[in-house]
Amino acid sequence: MINTTLFEVNFYIYALTLGVAIYALVTRRPRAEQATFWLFLLAFVFHTLALLVRWGEAGNVEVSAFEEAESRVLAGWEWFHVWISHPPWSNLYESLVCFGWGVSLVSLVGIRKFKIPVLPVFAISLSLITMGAASLLINQDISPLVPALQSKWIHLHVTMATICYPAFGLAAILGLFYLLKENVPNAAFGLFVAVSNFLILLAVGGKTLLFEGQYGLHLLARHAGKLYALTYAAQDAQGAELVKSAPVFFPVSGAGALVFAGLVLSALASVAYTVSLVRGGRFPRVLSLVPMGLAVASIVGVVALLLGATHGPALTDEAIRTLIQNAHLSATGSTLVSIYQLHGGAPYVISISGNPFEFLLLVTSLLGGALYFAIEWKRDWLVAQLPEADRLDEMSYKTIMFAFPFLTMLIVTGAIWAYYAWGRYWGWDPKETWSLITWIVYSIYLHVRITHGWEGRLPALLAVVGFVVVIFTYLGVNILISGLHSYATM
Amino acid sequence: METNRMSRSSRVADELWNLFSGVKTSVVLLLLWLVGSVFGTLIPQNGPAAQVVALYGPRWCDWMFAAGLFDVYHSTWYSVILLLLMFNLVACTVDMLPRKFTLAVEQPKTRRVTGGGKRFFSYRLLLNETLEEATERFRHLLARRFPKLHVSKQEGTCHIYAQKQAFSHFMIFLVHLSVLLIILGGFISAQWGFEGIMEIPEGEDRDFVFRKIGNDYRPASLPFSVRCDDFRLERFSNGGPKDYYSTLTVSEDGKEVVSKRIEVNEPLSFGEFNFYQSSFHEKAALKVSVPGQETSQTVQLGEGEMRFVPETGTALRLSSFSPGSKTFGMMAQVLVIHGEKGDTFQVPVTSDAEQNARMQEKLPVRIDFASNEPAYTTGLMVVADPGVGWIWAGSFLMVLGLYLTFYTSHRRLSIDLDGQSAQLKGVTQRNPTAFRREIEAILHDAGFDTTPSKDETA
């Protein structure tokens, strides 16, 4: 499969583009700004080609599956029909590279239209993060479409998502710019970063990190430079066989206590901040040190976790057996039957690459932290690069105005598809419910923006929060709450 | 005194009305709707009681059950939020209509453009032609973009008024109406919808369905019968199902009415009912005979099922069954319990009759597969949903309404001409930049200089 290699190359083109974009922002040289745009366009064209290549390769898989099932050779129009039946959006990897493509498309338009010098750095980062997350996924294979996905509505459904989700991302970036321009205190940004970082640490580590200082990572087998998920078979006391891929826990010293203390403190600071705002006062100067300290603490926590997780020890076959037996099986009286050695077995590692979303969340929180420090140090310079607040508000509004009908059509095409596949247009599946929640958030945005006394900062904040909800609907629901959507399984 | 009380009560009514029809109320209700919906995805819905008791403990569970938290989307309070939202929408519409009417119909009647602020702009243009020539020029310039143009001439002056897309003011009601339609459709589906499951073995027919009522499935008879004429399964090489089809025939009063081959994403419609391919089951069709006897019995067994076959004096339990693939035939392992003493044997069954004869040589019974294929049972979902038309109508209207609301705008323009100059004033409902660009393009084409005049800011 050449497509995965192409996507990897694509990742490096985006990385290069980001480097040039940062250089252009710092120096404000017109030549560099031009180069950023054309490089970004090049990366986008390359991305498009890679998608087409994957589409073709998926077509080959579909054709051979079809020929094998029907025991005949396809030709002509029929061959073509089957060959194009599998566009690259049927599992998580394909979905992510599609999303990245949409981000680049919308960003290119946004950069050309809005002409904000700070925008490329943010937009290209979003593409880069998406492609990076995709490259971490262990399952990048193409498997033939299952019956439920063989519907023409899926094409419309995914097209809508590919357009509207990145557009909401652009609106969020513009909303953030508005908040910067509108003199929202640095401390508020710090508090926001601290609270979200601690929530991320809580989501990533859960109870075990909080109360036991332990963090669970999946076992992987390294083969030819690639990592493969490790599964094993065990037999329970009744003799029934079960196949599992379970995380192995390793201790992270101090991280649990840090997260716990940070959570409590940032909750208290949030309350103090809200109270001081409601009582009409400004945010007290002394208190503004608290969010800063918390932000630093949360970033240290994230770094500790990342370092601990990326430097996991290489494990021998025997050590793995003991580890699995002790960690998962001895308590239930089960015994280990075999480890599935997909590609020749050892060496095994525990690596955060086996948890791409946790990795992604931690990287995002680091970027949030970096952004906060950029605001602390260079706010005046940053604000000077931005257009007037009114214009930013209008840009953000226009982008949401563009995306909202697509969101509506995204939900409607999903409902039509569900109606043909399962006989009901709505089933309160978590994915469906969260798409409704996203829709409600942006309807609130549209109403708040025209309400006297609520315009200004609140809609901008909603544009930012809205994108967090979008991402949760897109990825979080599948990971935290299981649902019907096929790319739920990694 | 009487009037005093009247006015006070009417003041209270006014306040209540304002509260109820306000946008702030809408935002609060939307927020409640949001929070309620989130609850439903965090708490297990309609799950087994043991699971939620283990999660929250019995005392909390009682409270949560009473609050409807285990079936949020069908709880009273969730419906109440939606009902309040619907009332709010209607009240909002009633409240806004007169204002919208003024803006869209009454105000344009004056044919004057007045105002200030972001959505208003004006230009002063110098003319070097006669009044008639200038009027004709503007009329010609604007006619293409503004179909309705009014020109009124007085001595030495001329007033041109143009407007378009006045309907834009009312398009938001289209969106609000669509929300009403969709919520209503949802209520209709929940109230009068029919959902059930049907399992029909290949070649047989059924005239009843297991109807879903709450979380239970109860048998309910149908006014027609459905036969599964044929079931076909295609597999991938890894054994997973690629496609599966059922050919169904619906008969009413003994007459065949409709027949169709269905698959996932391709349902059969009959009257108000739709039949969806939702699942299938494979069973082993086994032929049981006693060596030396002519007759044989056919039984269909799913994995783990047990059946008595009195004619042969045995009981059979299907221990395991593999439906086979391209390279392997069907295989089964059957536990046979025979005779009064209950002798038990594990009997392997393959699709090769000779091999079976060899392997089962010493047994009191002979077991073969009755056919080369497993016996299939098709699993159908039967749905009759009277709300679905409302939903589609609402969805279509919503998308249409959103586009009309966002991308049309009531734009009004007036030009006052005297001998030397033209005073141009424009006002737009939304997106002033776009309107300004439109007008500037027109003026630019006509060779006017469009640098803003001094009174623009006024």
HADDOCK unambig.tbl for C-alpha pairs under 7 A between the chains (distance, minus, plus):
assign (segid A and resid 65 and name CA) (segid B and resid 236 and name CA) 6.20 0.50 0.50
assign (segid A and resid 69 and name CA) (segid B and resid 234 and name CA) 5.89 0.50 0.50
assign (segid A and resid 69 and name CA) (segid B and resid 235 and name CA) 5.84 0.50 0.50
assign (segid A and resid 69 and name CA) (segid B and resid 236 and name CA) 6.07 0.50 0.50
assign (segid A and resid 146 and name CA) (segid B and resid 242 and name CA) 6.09 0.50 0.50
assign (segid A and resid 147 and name CA) (segid B and resid 242 and name CA) 6.24 0.50 0.50
assign (segid A and resid 147 and name CA) (segid B and resid 243 and name CA) 5.70 0.50 0.50
assign (segid A and resid 147 and name CA) (segid B and resid 264 and name CA) 6.06 0.50 0.50
assign (segid A and resid 148 and name CA) (segid B and resid 264 and name CA) 6.06 0.50 0.50
assign (segid A and resid 148 and name CA) (segid B and resid 265 and name CA) 6.73 0.50 0.50
assign (segid A and resid 151 and name CA) (segid B and resid 265 and name CA) 6.27 0.50 0.50
assign (segid A and resid 401 and name CA) (segid B and resid 406 and name CA) 6.59 0.50 0.50
assign (segid A and resid 405 and name CA) (segid B and resid 399 and name CA) 5.99 0.50 0.50
assign (segid A and resid 405 and name CA) (segid B and resid 402 and name CA) 6.21 0.50 0.50
assign (segid A and resid 408 and name CA) (segid B and resid 399 and name CA) 6.82 0.50 0.50
assign (segid A and resid 409 and name CA) (segid B and resid 399 and name CA) 6.91 0.50 0.50
assign (segid A and resid 412 and name CA) (segid B and resid 395 and name CA) 6.47 0.50 0.50
assign (segid A and resid 420 and name CA) (segid B and resid 265 and name CA) 4.84 0.50 0.50
assign (segid A and resid 420 and name CA) (segid B and resid 266 and name CA) 6.50 0.50 0.50
assign (segid A and resid 420 and name CA) (segid B and resid 267 and name CA) 6.63 0.50 0.50
assign (segid A and resid 421 and name CA) (segid B and resid 264 and name CA) 5.63 0.50 0.50
assign (segid A and resid 421 and name CA) (segid B and resid 265 and name CA) 4.18 0.50 0.50
assign (segid A and resid 422 and name CA) (segid B and resid 276 and name CA) 6.61 0.50 0.50
assign (segid A and resid 422 and name CA) (segid B and resid 278 and name CA) 6.90 0.50 0.50
assign (segid A and resid 423 and name CA) (segid B and resid 276 and name CA) 6.26 0.50 0.50
assign (segid A and resid 423 and name CA) (segid B and resid 383 and name CA) 6.25 0.50 0.50
assign (segid A and resid 430 and name CA) (segid B and resid 41 and name CA) 5.53 0.50 0.50
assign (segid A and resid 433 and name CA) (segid B and resid 37 and name CA) 6.71 0.50 0.50
assign (segid A and resid 437 and name CA) (segid B and resid 34 and name CA) 5.68 0.50 0.50
assign (segid A and resid 437 and name CA) (segid B and resid 37 and name CA) 7.00 0.50 0.50
assign (segid A and resid 440 and name CA) (segid B and resid 30 and name CA) 6.47 0.50 0.50
assign (segid A and resid 440 and name CA) (segid B and resid 34 and name CA) 6.47 0.50 0.50
assign (segid A and resid 444 and name CA) (segid B and resid 27 and name CA) 5.77 0.50 0.50
assign (segid A and resid 444 and name CA) (segid B and resid 30 and name CA) 6.70 0.50 0.50
assign (segid A and resid 447 and name CA) (segid B and resid 23 and name CA) 6.85 0.50 0.50
assign (segid A and resid 447 and name CA) (segid B and resid 27 and name CA) 6.77 0.50 0.50
assign (segid A and resid 451 and name CA) (segid B and resid 23 and name CA) 6.74 0.50 0.50
